[in-house]
């Protein structure tokens, strides 16, 4: 029971990090298009 609970907590922690981007690729492609003309070095604080 303890091991199953630990596995559930680890799976719940990995969902937003790993599985959500894999299943919602179109949202991240929109971000890539929106950031196409932005130079990251120009936006970073000094």
C-alpha positions as CSV (number, residue, x, y, z in Angstrom):
1,X,0.0,0.0,0.0
2,X,2.8,2.4,0.8
3,X,4.7,1.5,-2.4
4,X,1.6,2.1,-4.4
5,X,1.0,5.5,-2.8
6,X,4.6,6.4,-3.6
7,X,4.2,5.4,-7.2
8,X,1.0,7.5,-7.5
9,X,2.7,10.6,-6.0
10,X,5.7,10.2,-8.4
11,X,3.3,9.7,-11.4
12,X,1.3,12.8,-10.3
13,X,4.5,14.9,-10.1
14,X,5.7,13.8,-13.6
15,X,2.4,14.4,-15.4
16,X,2.7,18.2,-15.8
17,X,6.4,18.0,-16.5
18,X,6.5,15.1,-19.1
19,X,3.1,13.9,-20.3
20,X,1.2,17.2,-20.6
21,X,3.6,18.6,-23.3
22,X,3.6,15.3,-25.2
23,X,-0.2,15.3,-25.4
24,X,-0.6,19.1,-26.1
25,X,2.0,19.7,-28.8
26,X,-0.2,22.2,-30.7
27,X,-0.1,24.6,-27.7
28,X,3.7,24.6,-27.7
29,X,3.9,25.1,-31.5
30,X,1.8,28.2,-31.1
31,X,4.4,29.5,-28.6
32,X,7.2,28.8,-31.0
33,X,5.4,30.8,-33.7
34,X,4.7,33.7,-31.4
35,X,8.4,33.9,-30.3
36,X,9.8,33.6,-33.8
37,X,11.1,37.2,-34.0
38,X,12.3,37.6,-30.4
39,X,16.0,37.3,-29.7
40,X,16.3,35.8,-26.2
41,X,19.6,37.6,-25.5
42,X,17.9,41.0,-26.0
43,X,15.1,40.1,-23.5
44,X,17.3,38.8,-20.6
45,X,18.1,41.1,-17.7
46,X,21.7,42.2,-17.4
